[in-house]
Amino acid sequence: MDAPLAVPESADALSGKGSPLMLACALAVEERVARAGGAHVARVGLHARLPLPEGRLVSFGLAGALVSGLPPGTLLTARRVVDADGTVLWEDEALPIPGALTAVVCDAGYVVDDPVERRELARRTGAAGADTESATLAATGRLAGVVRAISDTPEQPVGRLARAAVPDGRTDWRVVLGALVAEPAGTVRAALAARRGLESLRHAAAALAPEAAP
């Protein structure tokens, strides 16, 4: 089994393989920070079920850490995407993102939040982080990379906020309010962790913006 992480790669230049990269984001908040970074971006909804844009796609957004030692805000750039059984769905050179760790990313098909389940998934697949869109994007044959920022960890789960997004990626604020009432401290911690992840995504988007390419 491969190690789930590699040392941060240098980012002297982004590889040019044709058309500009299109960042495919599940959530509206991810879409906003990607636009703020100057990148081409499209919102594809949860599990990438909305119509997909043309061109070379980057699975871009937040992710849950499957292993310890990846605090919220850590950037991952994937060299491989696997499913929950460890089957390889996509493999290529990782996009060079300043400060990002090269990793294996798992599309588990659902939000994995239980600490024991996270660690078991990491053991079984060799992945360091999990999302729910990369498998669908890989199936297009147009996936050019996966860039994800950690928003939750085995020690700091996302909790009830995992249910706060509706299928098209917008936020259901009733769920957020309910989470604040039921679990105020945990919900505030999860929200602050997600904010750190989003800030990292903005910097990553700037690195992937058209003007950043050589």
C-alpha positions in Angstrom: 0.0 0.0 0.0 1.3 3.5 -0.9 2.0 6.0 1.8 -1.1 8.3 2.0 1.0 11.5 1.8 4.2 12.8 0.1 6.2 15.9 0.9 5.0 19.1 -0.5 5.8 19.5 -4.2 7.3 22.6 -5.7 5.1 24.6 -8.0 7.4 26.3 -10.5 4.8 26.0 -13.2 1.5 24.3 -13.9 1.6 21.7 -16.6 0.0 22.9 -19.8 -1.9 20.1 -21.6 -4.3 22.0 -23.7 -7.4 23.8 -22.7 -7.6 25.8 -19.4 -8.6 24.0 -16.3 -12.2 24.2 -15.1 -12.6 23.9 -11.3 -15.6 21.7 -10.5 -17.0 22.5 -7.1 -19.9 20.8 -5.3 -20.8 23.7 -3.0 -21.8 27.3 -3.6 -19.3 28.4 -1.0 -16.5 26.6 -2.8 -17.6 28.2 -6.0 -17.4 31.6 -4.5 -13.9 31.3 -3.2 -12.7 29.7 -6.4 -14.0 32.7 -8.3 -12.4 35.0 -5.8 -9.1 33.3 -6.6 -9.6 34.1 -10.3 -10.0 30.6 -11.6 -12.5 29.2 -14.2 -15.1 27.5 -12.0 -18.5 25.7 -12.3 -20.7 24.4 -9.5 -21.6 20.7 -10.1 -23.6 20.0 -6.9 -23.3 17.2 -4.5 -21.8 14.0 -6.0 -21.4 16.1 -9.2 -25.0 15.4 -10.3 -25.5 18.8 -12.0 -24.6 19.1 -15.7 -20.8 19.1 -16.0 -18.9 21.8 -17.9 -16.8 21.2 -20.9 -13.0 21.0 -20.8 -10.4 19.6 -18.4 -11.9 19.3 -15.0 -10.4 19.7 -11.5 -12.2 18.2 -8.6 -12.0 21.2 -6.3 -13.3 21.8 -2.8 -13.3 20.7 0.8 -12.5 17.2 2.0 -12.5 15.2 5.2 -9.2 13.9 6.6 -9.0 10.2 7.0 -5.8 10.2 9.0 -4.5 12.3 11.9 -2.0 15.1 11.4 -3.8 17.0 8.7 -5.3 20.1 10.4 -8.1 22.0 8.8 -6.8 24.2 6.0 -4.2 21.6 4.8 -4.2 21.4 1.0 -4.1 18.0 -0.8 -3.3 17.6 -4.5 -4.1 14.1 -5.6 -2.0 11.7 -7.7 -4.7 9.0 -7.5 -8.4 8.7 -6.8 -9.8 5.5 -5.4 -13.2 4.2 -4.3 -14.1 2.8 -0.9 -12.6 -0.6 -1.8 -9.3 0.9 -2.9 -10.0 0.4 -6.7 -8.1 3.0 -8.7 -10.5 5.3 -10.6 -7.9 7.9 -11.8 -4.2 8.3 -11.7 -1.9 11.0 -13.0 0.7 13.6 -12.0 -0.5 15.7 -9.2 -1.2 19.4 -10.0 1.6 21.5 -8.5 -0.1 23.7 -5.8 2.1 25.8 -3.5 2.2 24.2 -0.1 0.0 21.3 -0.9 0.7 17.7 0.0 0.6 15.0 -2.7 -1.9 12.4 -1.6 -4.4 9.7 -2.5 -8.0 10.8 -2.3 -10.9 8.5 -1.8 -14.4 9.1 -3.1 -16.4 7.1 -0.5 -19.7 8.0 -2.0 -20.9 9.6 1.2 -19.6 11.8 4.0 -17.4 9.7 6.3 -17.5 11.3 9.8 -17.0 8.6 12.3 -13.3 8.6 13.5 -13.0 4.8 13.5 -14.6 4.6 10.0 -12.2 7.3 8.7 -9.2 5.4 9.9 -10.4 2.1 8.5 -11.0 3.7 5.1 -7.5 5.1 5.2 -6.1 1.7 6.0 -8.1 -0.1 3.3 -7.4 2.4 0.5 -4.2 4.3 1.3 -6.1 7.6 1.1 -5.5 10.6 3.2 -8.7 12.5 2.4 -12.2 11.8 1.2 -14.7 13.6 -1.0 -17.9 12.7 -2.9 -17.4 14.1 -6.4 -14.1 12.8 -7.7 -15.4 9.5 -8.9 -18.0 11.0 -11.1 -15.6 13.5 -12.5 -13.0 10.7 -13.1 -15.6 8.8 -15.1 -15.8 11.6 -17.7 -12.3 10.8 -18.8 -11.6 14.6 -18.5 -10.3 14.8 -14.9 -7.0 16.7 -14.9 -6.5 16.8 -11.1 -8.0 16.8 -7.6 -7.3 19.7 -5.2 -8.9 19.6 -1.8 -8.6 21.4 1.4 -9.2 19.6 4.7 -12.2 20.9 6.6 -12.7 18.2 9.2 -10.6 15.5 10.8 -11.0 12.3 12.9 -10.5 14.5 16.0 -12.7 17.3 14.8 -15.6 15.9 12.9 -18.1 17.9 10.8 -21.1 16.6 12.8 -24.6 17.8 11.8 -23.2 20.3 9.3 -22.6 17.4 7.0 -26.3 17.6 6.2 -26.4 21.4 5.6 -25.9 21.3 1.8 -28.8 20.7 -0.6 -28.2 18.7 -3.8 -27.3 21.7 -5.9 -24.7 22.8 -3.4 -26.5 25.7 -1.7 -26.7 25.8 2.1 -29.9 24.9 4.0 -29.7 27.4 6.8 -32.4 25.6 8.8 -30.0 22.7 9.2 -27.3 25.1 10.3 -29.6 26.7 12.8 -30.7 23.3 14.1 -27.0 22.2 14.5 -26.2 25.3 16.4 -29.1 24.7 18.8 -28.4 21.0 19.3 -24.5 21.1 19.3 -23.5 24.7 19.6 -19.8 24.2 20.5 -19.1 21.5 18.0 -21.0 23.3 15.3 -19.0 26.5 15.8 -15.7 24.5 15.7 -16.8 22.8 12.5 -17.7 26.1 10.9 -14.4 27.7 11.8 -12.5 24.7 10.5 -14.5 24.9 7.2 -13.6 28.6 7.0 -9.9 27.7 7.2 -10.4 25.1 4.5 -12.1 27.7 2.3 -9.3 30.2 2.7 -6.8 27.6 1.6 -9.0 26.9 -1.4 -8.9 30.5 -2.4 -5.1 30.4 -2.5 -5.2 27.2 -4.5 -7.6 28.7 -7.0 -5.2 31.6 -7.5 -2.5 29.2 -8.4 -4.8 27.5 -10.9 -6.1 30.8 -12.4 -5.4 31.4 -16.1 -3.0 34.2 -15.4 -1.0 32.0 -13.1 -0.2 29.6 -15.9 3.1 30.1 -17.8 
